[in-house]
Amino acid sequence: MSTAYALTGAEIFDGESWHADSALVVDGGLAKDIVAASTLPGDLRKVELKGGKLVPGFIDIQVNGGGGVLLNDGPSVDAIRTICDAHFAFGTTALLPTLITDTPEITAAALAAGKAAAQEKVAGFLGLHIEGPHLSVSHKGTHDPKLIRPMDDADLVALIEAVQEIPVLLTTVAPETVPVDKIRAMADAGVIVSLGHSGASYEVAMAAKDAGATMVTHLFNAMSQLGHRSPGVVGAVLQSGELSAGLIADGFHVDKASMSIALRAKQGPSKIFLVTDAMSTIGTDITSFTLNGRKITRAGGRLTLEDGTLAGADLDMISAVRFVHRELGLSLDEALRMASLYPAESIRIDHRYGRLAPGFVANIVHLDDNLDVNHVWIDGDSHYAR
């Protein structure tokens, strides 16, 4: 029995171009082709959509939680599944559950949960982001300073071993605390190294890039800024064509003018892409929760510690897309690429994700004309319908 079907009745964005009066043919969990709707075989199952837009599923590489669950609270396959499920309703079809700085035991549990989630093929799970604990205390953000520590050989070995079983393993480190030989060893083993929570100089950041770091975590936030005599980490990512960078586009973490300036200044081919830095609030109405024993309050679109420090984000991916499109004036094409193709490139999965093209994984989002999510398909199977 054929598993093929065609999605018709909506404008299609393949990641590069728009297609009108066309159909997206899906077979075996993969996109097969985009063809004129009038040429579809009569016996092919059709899913008729009433307008709107079909776009590549969003990819979020920094997701601390969702559905009332924070990965730090108890890393497990069930927690990972709950986080992935919560983000489907907002167009995120693939993500990296993210562990905020924690104890060695919790970190080990997260790596074990990531290995198990990969084996079980949890829908939406791409791999893990281990954010810390090898960061700069002076740029800790919401990370608990009591848990921040240097990287020792056992930490290095654990990551190198884990990447053999976890499809994508990303870690955020401060390059002034993690020597270049360890960065090089991680990169050589296939771990994606991102620079963040760092007060490093431009020179130290570029040395880490030369050793194999390829990314910067949440651009502008918790890092050395662009100064006229000290370009810092921000200067390194804008100047280097080899460093990509995540951006939290909620209007609280980064000023709109700074976002626009960075987008104009960024050297390619690596890009700035969208991340949510979402916490457990996504998909719920909860108003507070705890991280490492500290209360975080949700109010006015912000998540904050008691001292007012931003503590992750109360942000979903379609809201980030709408923000950069409507508030920054980016074309819808570019806003969508920032949520799909560019993050796929940053974690080296753009040969299978980030486009609606033959042979690509059929992760598909149907948006209405207001850019709200109507329906989501993951690996060609329906996972969310409004």
C-alpha positions, 0 to 999 in steps of 0.5 A: 500500500502506497504511503504517498500523499500530496498537500494542495491548496496552499502556497509552498515555500521550499526554503528558497522560492515560492510555488503557487498552484502547486502540490507538495508530494510526500512519500515514506516520510520524505518530500518527493517533489513539488509539482503543478497541482493540475498534474497530480495522478487521480489515484494519489491521496490528497490533503486539501488545504484552504489557503495559507502557506506550507513552509519547512519545519522550524529547527530550534537548537536551544530549548530548555523546556516546554509543556511544564517540563524543564530538562534540568528537573529530571533528564529522561526520555519522557521529559525530552518527548514532552518538550518536543511535543510542546513545541510542535504547536508552534511550528518547531518540528526538530529541536535540541533539548538544552541542559542549563549548567547543573551538577555532574550527575544531572549532566550525565543523566542528560547525556544518557537520556539523549542516547536513549531518545536517539535509540527510541527515535523520539519525534522531533528530537535531533540531539542535545545542547549542553549549555555549560557548566564550563562558562565564565562566572562574570557572564553567568546570566541565569546559570548558577555560579556555584555550579560553574566549573572548569572542564576536566578530562572526564568532562571532555571524554564524556562529551566525546563518547556521547557524540558517538550515540547522539546524532547532534551534540552541541556544547556551549563553553566560554573560551577563556575557561576551556583551552583550545586543545580541548575545543579542538579535541571536541570539534575533531570528535564531531561535537559542535562547539559554541562560544557563550557566557563569555567575557573573552577578548576578540583574539581569544574568541577567534583562537577558539574559532580556529580550533574548531568552534563554529557558533556563538550562543544567543548573540549579545546576551552574556558575552563581551560586547563590540567596543571600538578598541575591543571587539569582543565575542560579538565582534568575532561573530560579526567579523568571522564568516565561519561563526554562526550565531543564535538570536533570541528575537523576543524584544527583551533580550536584544534591542531591535536596533541591535538586531538589525545592525547585526544582521546587516553586519554579519559576514557570511557564509555562516548566518544568524539564526533564531533560537527561543531559549524557551523554558518550561512555560511554553504550551502552558499557563504556569506563572512560575517555576524553579531552576537549581532551587531559584524561583523564576517568575513569568510576567509580561512576556519575560522570565526573570529571577528575583533580582530581575535577571532574564532567565531564558525566554517565554518565546516560541519559534513562530512568534520569533519569526513574526517578530523579525518579519514584522518588527525588523522588516525582514522579508518573510522568506528570510524570517523563515530561513532564520527558523529553518535553513540557517539553524540546519546549516549551523548544526550541519544537517542542511542536507536533510532538513531546512528545505522542502526539496526531494529527499529532505525529511518531510517536516512541514508547517502549514501557516495561515495568512496571519502566520499562525500555525494550523498543522504540523507534519513530522517525518511526513506524519501528522503531529499537530492540527489546530 
